[in-house]
Amino acid sequence: MSNLTRFLVRRLLTFIPTLVGVTFVTFLIATVVPGNPAKLWAGGEKASPEVVEQIVREYRLDRPFWEQYFFFMYKLLTNTMISPVTSNYVWDMIVERLPVTIQLTLLAFVFIILLGIPLGIISALTRDTIIDAAIRIMALVGISVPIFWLAYLLIFVFYTKYRLITLAGTPEPPYSITGIPLIDSIIMLDAATFEDVLRRYTIPAFTLAYPSIGFVARLVRNSFLDAMSGDYVEFMDARGLPSTWKYRHILRNSSIPIVTVLGLIFGGLLTGAPITETIFGLPGLGKFLLDSINNYDYLSLMGGVLFVGIIYLTVNLLVDITYAIIDPRVRY
């Protein structure tokens, strides 16, 4: 068994303990909060004692906390957990909201790739010039600006003032291939639906991507400069090799930390963006988690956390595999 295969097996074996730990901590925090969850789920102070007792029996709230945890996890993993607040299956609610988050994530990631990487390379190639300084200041501003402030500013400019975007509803085409309107409209070459999706999601996606654009630009700049200082660059210059060869090798050698961060950013975007989704009225996964907290629906919250954990661990595993593809020297 190769070193890479052994590493991947070890990573896969850590999946289950990590997911158990994350969901258990979430459950523990939720259960130590003062209050009677059965009474809250039944309607508060006006709740009927019979209904409260029925909820206690149904969700085993009278059992030890560890028994409750395993009961909840079993119900979640078998897709039989029904939210006591919405009376819907938890996984069904997550799957229903996932297309919104995927569309927001894809567009935000496109902004990060198309803006963050080129700006970082330009900054490195124009080191210590006014262009480099301007890009570095922009990156610092991007990291520092609060998301909610930027979101309301963009809403004022693009919606209130110029009416270039929409803030109501989510585009739903009359057909469904993947269940994601953005991808379906591209497959079907449906320009009208694609335009509707862009009008609804472009500004939220840019808002979500803006801090990461600055961060990625700074990371690319530093990685590129570090790769340019290698001995192999001087050797290629001495041999008179074309600049395209040189920069191709520089980009490849500087890409490992970039791929790492981009993978983590993509995984983070897929887990939802509560602030962005709430401000722009997008019913995505982040809004789902936030609503679960507000409604004290920690059963739905556990399902969301479990789903987020699976996504994040999977993305990390894919990033590790990509290491070996980019740089064959990496053999864990």
N, C-alpha and C positions, 0 to 999 in steps of 0.2 A: 504494500500500500504506500503510495507516494506521500510526501510531506503535506502537499496541498489537500489530498483526500483525507488524511488524518485530521487536518485542521478543520475541514468542513464537517466531518463527523462530530468532532468535539463541539463545534458551534451548534449543530443541530441538537445535540444532547443538552445544551444549555437552554434551549427554547422553552421547554416545559417548566423547569424551575423558575425561570425569569417571569414567565406569564403568571405562574402561581403566586410568586412574590408580589408582583404589581397589583394583581386583582385582590390579594389578601390584604395588602396595605390599604387599598381603596375601601374595601369592605370594613376593615377595622376602624378607619377614620369616620366612616358614615355611621357605624353602629354606636360609637362612643359619644356622638352628639346628643345632648339632652333632648328628650321628647319621646312621644309615643308614635312611632311611624304608622301603626295600624289606624290610630285615630286621625292622623293627618291624611292618610290615603282614603279614609272613609268619609272625609268632609269636614274635619276639624271639630270644634266644640259642639256642633249640632249633630254630630254623627250618632247613629243609633248604636246602642251597646251590642245588639245582635250582629250588626254588620261588622263592627270592630272585632268581635269574637270570631266571626267567620274568616276575616282576613288573617287573624292571628293563627288560626288552624291551617288555613290554606298555604301560608308562607312559612309556617313553623317558627313563628317569632317567639314562641314560648320555649324553644329548645336552646341548648347551649350554643354560643356564638360559632364555635368550630363546626357544629353540626349544621347550623344555618348556612355557613359558607359552602360546605360541600354540597348541600342541597341546592343552593343557588347556582353553583358552577355546573352541577349535573343538568339542571334545567336549561341553562344557557347553552351548553355544548350539545344538547339534544334538541334545541330550538323549541322547547316547550315552556319557556319562561314568558309569562304574560305580565306586562307592566300593570301594577295596581293603580296607576294614575290615568293611563290612556286606554287600558284594557286591550292593547294590541301586543302582538308578539314582538319581543325586543329586537330580534334579528331582522324581522320584517321592517321595523322602523329604521334600523341602521341601513339596510340595503336600499330602502326608499330614498334616503337622503344622500347616499353615496354618490350618485351621478353629479349632483351639484358641486360637491367637494372635488371630484375628479376634474370637472371642467375648470373650476377655479384654480386647481393645482397645475394643470397642464398649461394654461395661459400664463400663470405667474412664473412657471419654470421657463417658458419661452422668453419672457422678459429678462429673467436672470441670465440665461445663456446668451441672448442676442446683445445685451447691454453690458453685463458684468465682465464677461471674458474679453471682448474687444477693448473695453475701456482699460482693463488691467494691462493688456498687451501694449496698447498705445502709451500708457503711463510709463511702462518699463522702457520702451524704445525711445521715449523723450525724457529720460530721467533728468531731474534737476532743471527742467525748463518750466515756463509759465503754463504749458499744457499739462505737464505732470502735476504741478501745484493745483491747478483747477480741478483735475480729476480727483486728487486726494482730498481736497476740500469737499467736493461733492459727495465722495464716499463717506467722509466723516459726518456730513449733514444727514445722509441717508441712514446711517446707523443711529443717529441721535434723535431724529424727528419722531415724535410719538405717532403711532399708527392712527389713532382716533382723530388727531388734529389734521393729519394729511388727508384722511378719508373725507372729513367734512369740508375741507378746502376744495378738494376735487369735485365733490358733489355740488358745491356752490358754483364752481366755474363751468363744469360740463353739463350739469342738469338744470340748476336754477337759472343760470345766465344764458347759456347757449342751447340748451335742450338737445345735446348731442347723444345722450345716453338715456336708458330707461331704468327705473328703479322698482317697477311693479311686476310681480309674477316671474316665471321662468319659462323660456321658450320650449314648447313641446311639439315636435313635428308629428304629422299623422301616421308616421311609420316608426318602427323601432327595430334596429339591428343589434346594436350593442347596449341599448338602453341609455346611451350618453348622446344627447342631441348634437354636441359639437363634433364628435367622431362620425355619427350617423350622417350628418349633413355633408361632411367631406366625402364619405363613401358614395352617397347618392348624388353628389355634385349639386346639392340644393343651396344655391347662393342666397336665397331669401332667408332660410332658417339660419344659415351660417352668419349672415349679417345680424340677425336678431340676437343670436348668442353673443356675438362680439359687442353689440350695443349694451347688453345686460351685464357682461362679465369683464370687459376690458379694464374699466376703471377699478373695480374691486381687485382684479388680478394685479394690476400695477401697484395698487396700495399695498397689497400683501407682499409683493416682490421687492418693493423699494428698499427696505433695510438690507435685504440679502444682496441686492445689486451692488451696493457700496461695499459690503463685506467681501463679496467674491472679487470685486475689482481690486481691492487692496491685497487679497490673497494671491491673485494671479500676478499682480505686479511683483510682489516679493518672491514668489516661486520662479518667475521668469528671470528676474535679476540674479537669483541664486544659481539657476541653471546656466546663465550666460557667463558666469565667472568660472565655469569648469575648464579643466585643461584641454578637453576635447574640442572646445570652441577655438582655442588658440591654435590647435593642431590643424583644424579645418581652414582657418584663416591663412596659416602658413602654407598649406597645400594649394591655396587658391580655389577651394571648392565653391560652388555657387551658393549664394545666400539662402536660396530656398532649401537646400540640403541642411545648412546650418540651423535655420530656424525650425525646420521640421524636427531635428534632433532635440533642440532646446525645448520645444513645445512638448515633446513626448516625455522628456526627463522631468519637466516641471508639472506634469499632469497628475501625478499620483496624489499629492495633497489636495489638488483641485477636485479630482474625482471623489475623494473622501468627503469633502465638504458638500459638494453638489448632491451626493447620495443622501447625506444626512438632512440636507435642506429639503430634498424631494420627499423623504419620509416624513419630515415634520409638516410639510404642506399637506400631505395626504391625511394626516391625523386631524385636519380641520383647523379653522381659524375663527375662534369664537368672536373676537372683536370685529373683524372685517365682515363676517357673515351677519352679525347682529346689526351693524350700522347700515349695511346695504340690503338688509332684509332677505338674505339668501338662506333657505332652509337646508343647510349642509350639516356635516357631521359635527363641526365645532359648535354650531347653534344647538344641536341635539344634546351634546354634553352639557352645555350651559343651562338649557332648559331642565335637564335631569337634576342638576344641582339645585336650581331655583325651586323645583317642585318636590325636592327631597326624595326623588325617585332613584334611590341608589342601586336598584336592581338594573334599571336601564343604564345607569352610569357604569356599573360593573361590566355590562355587555359592551359598552362603548370603549372602555379602557382595555378590555380583552382584545377587541378588534384593532385598536390602535397599537397595542403591543405586538400583535401578529404582523401588522404592516411594517412597523419600525424594525423589528428583528429581521424580517425578510429582506428589506431594503439594505440593511447592514450586511447581510450575507451576500447579496448580489454585488455590493461594493467590494467586498473581500475577494470575490471571484474575479471581478474586473481588474483588481491589482495584478493578478498573475497574467492576464491577457496583455495589459499595457506594458508591464515590466517583467520579463521572464525570470529576472534575478530574484523576484519575490517568491519564495517557496517556504511557507510558514513552518 
